[in-house]
Amino acid sequence: MIWITMCMVFVLFGAYQYKHMTENAATFSGAMLTYGSQGQDVSELQGRLKFLGFYYGNVDGSFGSKTRNSVKWFQSEFGMTVDGIVGSKTRDKLVKATKNWKPKTAPSGGKPSNISGSNAMGLSDNDLKLMANAVYGEARGEVYEGQVAVAAVILNRVKSPSFPNTSSGVIFQPGAFTAVADGQIWLEPNERARQAVQDALNGWDPSGGCLYYFNPETATSKWIWTRPQVKTIGKHIFCM
């Protein structure tokens, strides 16, 4: 009986240690990161930047020129001081923007996305997932055509020289989307939102090439009313 009890204690302690280690592995230590830094914090930095589409190198724990350039890109897109140094402000902004990121220590057991990773624009699976989040956060109460139109607006901005050239850059551009400002971007999208993204990727653009949309009942910006209006779908007015 004593032997069984000891075994149970050992197993529980081991499980606690593993949980503690994996949780720590996914949390920045708080140290400032800059060119030449090494270690787990840098690996996490690279992983989070990669999740958003800002980093395309290897997650190797080495803060080199690729990582520094990715940090600068992230800082620029999020309206921060562009210095390539990861201090508390940059770190906090990155963590907030990557709440769904998890270190790749084991295969995920979650439900796989039905969004195809193969598309003409070369968007990553993370880009597509983020787009589905945006569509769900912005337009889940809209008719399906309106949801596809929102996804199309994001893609139109990616293709426009007036906007960031990545979906994450477009979505997280300061003041661009209400769902980012109020946190609804992090709600889990449903299959309808995922399919809306896929249909937009396949070429369906109900907006007619628009770069903006707004709800006339809730819009507070006077500027948005100056944009040439193209059509109304559901509660949203789409404009150029």
C-alpha positions in Angstrom: 0.0 0.0 0.0 2.8 2.4 0.9 4.6 1.5 -2.3 1.4 2.3 -4.4 1.0 5.6 -2.6 4.6 6.5 -3.2 4.2 5.7 -6.9 1.1 7.9 -7.1 2.9 10.8 -5.5 5.8 10.4 -7.9 3.5 10.4 -10.9 1.6 13.4 -9.7 4.8 15.3 -8.9 6.2 14.4 -12.4 3.0 15.7 -14.0 3.2 18.9 -12.0 6.9 19.4 -13.0 6.1 18.8 -16.7 3.2 21.2 -16.6 5.3 23.8 -14.8 8.1 23.4 -17.3 5.9 23.6 -20.4 4.1 26.7 -19.0 7.4 28.4 -18.4 8.6 27.4 -21.9 5.8 29.5 -23.3 6.3 32.6 -21.2 8.9 35.4 -21.7 11.2 35.8 -18.7 11.0 39.6 -19.0 14.7 40.1 -20.1 15.3 42.7 -22.8 16.1 41.0 -26.1 18.4 42.5 -28.7 20.8 41.6 -31.5 23.1 38.8 -30.3 20.7 37.5 -27.6 20.4 33.7 -27.3 18.1 31.2 -25.6 14.5 30.2 -24.9 13.2 33.8 -24.9 14.5 34.3 -28.4 12.9 31.1 -29.6 9.6 32.2 -28.1 10.0 35.6 -29.8 10.7 34.0 -33.1 7.8 31.6 -32.7 5.3 34.4 -31.9 6.6 36.5 -34.8 6.3 33.5 -37.1 2.7 32.9 -35.9 1.8 36.4 -37.1 3.7 36.1 -40.4 6.5 38.6 -39.5 9.3 36.0 -39.3 10.2 33.4 -41.9 13.5 32.1 -40.6 14.3 29.1 -38.4 13.2 29.1 -34.7 16.7 28.6 -33.4 17.0 30.8 -30.3 19.5 33.1 -32.0 18.7 36.8 -32.3 20.3 37.6 -35.6 19.6 40.1 -38.4 16.5 38.2 -39.6 15.0 38.4 -36.2 15.9 42.0 -35.7 14.3 42.9 -39.0 11.2 41.0 -38.1 11.0 42.8 -34.8 11.3 46.2 -36.6 8.6 45.1 -39.0 6.3 44.2 -36.2 7.0 47.4 -34.3 6.3 49.5 -37.5 3.0 47.7 -38.2 1.8 48.2 -34.6 2.7 51.9 -34.4 5.6 51.5 -32.0 9.1 52.9 -31.8 11.1 51.0 -34.5 14.4 50.0 -32.9 14.6 46.2 -33.2 14.8 45.8 -29.5 12.3 43.8 -27.5 11.6 45.6 -24.3 8.6 45.5 -22.1 6.3 47.4 -24.5 7.1 45.4 -27.6 7.0 42.1 -25.6 3.6 42.9 -24.1 2.2 44.0 -27.5 3.4 40.8 -29.1 2.0 38.6 -26.3 -1.4 40.3 -26.6 -1.4 39.8 -30.4 -0.5 36.1 -30.2 -2.8 34.8 -27.5 -3.5 31.7 -29.6 0.2 30.9 -30.1 1.6 27.7 -28.6 5.2 26.4 -28.7 5.6 23.5 -31.1 6.7 20.9 -28.5 4.2 18.3 -29.5 1.6 17.7 -32.3 -1.6 19.6 -31.6 -4.7 17.6 -30.6 -7.1 20.4 -31.6 -9.6 20.4 -34.3 -7.9 21.0 -37.7 -8.8 24.0 -39.7 -10.7 23.4 -43.0 -9.0 26.4 -44.5 -6.7 25.3 -47.3 -3.0 26.3 -46.8 -2.6 26.4 -50.5 -3.6 29.7 -52.1 -2.5 32.0 -54.8 -1.4 34.7 -52.4 0.9 32.5 -50.5 -0.7 33.1 -47.1 0.3 30.8 -44.3 -2.1 28.7 -42.3 -1.7 31.1 -39.4 -2.6 34.0 -41.8 -5.8 32.2 -42.8 -6.7 31.4 -39.2 -6.2 35.0 -38.2 -8.4 36.1 -41.1 -11.2 33.7 -39.9 -10.8 35.2 -36.5 -11.2 38.7 -38.0 -14.3 37.7 -40.0 -15.9 36.1 -37.0 -15.1 39.0 -34.7 -16.2 41.7 -37.2 -19.2 40.1 -39.0 -20.5 36.9 -37.4 -24.0 38.4 -37.3 -24.0 39.4 -40.9 -25.3 37.5 -43.9 -22.8 35.1 -45.4 -22.2 37.3 -48.4 -21.3 40.1 -46.0 -18.8 37.8 -44.2 -17.1 36.9 -47.5 -17.0 40.6 -48.3 -15.1 41.4 -45.1 -12.6 38.7 -45.9 -12.3 40.1 -49.4 -11.6 43.6 -48.0 -8.7 42.2 -46.0 -7.3 40.5 -49.1 -7.8 43.7 -51.1 -5.8 45.6 -48.6 -3.0 43.1 -48.6 -2.8 43.6 -52.4 -2.9 47.4 -52.2 0.3 49.4 -51.9 -1.4 51.7 -49.4 -1.6 49.0 -46.8 0.7 46.4 -45.1 1.4 43.4 -47.5 0.4 40.7 -45.0 -3.0 39.8 -43.6 -1.6 40.1 -40.0 -0.2 43.5 -40.8 -3.6 44.6 -42.2 -5.6 43.2 -39.4 -3.4 44.6 -36.6 -2.8 48.0 -38.2 -3.7 50.5 -35.5 -7.4 51.5 -35.6 -8.2 49.3 -38.6 -10.6 46.9 -37.1 -13.1 47.1 -34.2 -12.6 43.5 -33.4 -8.9 44.1 -32.6 -9.7 47.1 -30.4 -12.4 45.3 -28.3 -10.7 41.9 -28.2 -13.2 40.0 -30.2 -10.5 39.0 -32.6 -9.6 36.3 -30.2 -13.0 34.6 -30.3 -12.8 31.1 -31.8 -14.2 31.4 -35.4 -16.9 29.0 -36.5 -17.0 27.0 -39.8 -19.0 29.7 -41.5 -16.2 32.3 -41.0 -13.6 29.8 -42.1 -15.5 29.1 -45.3 -16.0 32.8 -45.9 -12.2 33.2 -45.9 -11.8 30.3 -48.3 -14.4 31.7 -50.7 -12.7 35.0 -50.7 -9.4 33.3 -51.4 -11.0 31.4 -54.3 -11.8 34.8 -55.9 -15.3 35.7 -54.7 -15.4 39.4 -53.8 -18.9 40.6 -53.0 -17.5 44.0 -52.1 -16.5 44.8 -55.7 -12.8 45.5 -54.8 -13.5 47.7 -51.8 -10.9 48.6 -49.2 -13.2 49.8 -46.4 -16.5 49.0 -44.8 -18.4 50.4 -41.9 -21.6 50.1 -40.0 -23.5 53.4 -40.4 -25.3 52.9 -37.1 -22.1 52.6 -35.0 -19.5 54.5 -37.0 -17.9 57.4 -35.2 -15.4 58.4 -37.8 -16.4 61.4 -40.0 -13.6 60.5 -42.4 -15.1 57.1 -43.4 -18.2 58.9 -44.7 -16.1 60.7 -47.2 -15.1 57.5 -49.0 -16.9 56.6 -52.2 -19.6 54.1 -51.3 -20.0 51.1 -53.6 -22.7 49.0 -52.0 -24.5 47.9 -48.8 -24.4 44.3 -47.7 -26.3 43.5 -44.5 -25.5 46.2 -42.0 -22.2 47.2 -43.6 -21.5 49.9 -46.3 -18.5 49.0 -48.5 -16.5 51.8 -50.0 -13.2 52.6 -51.8 
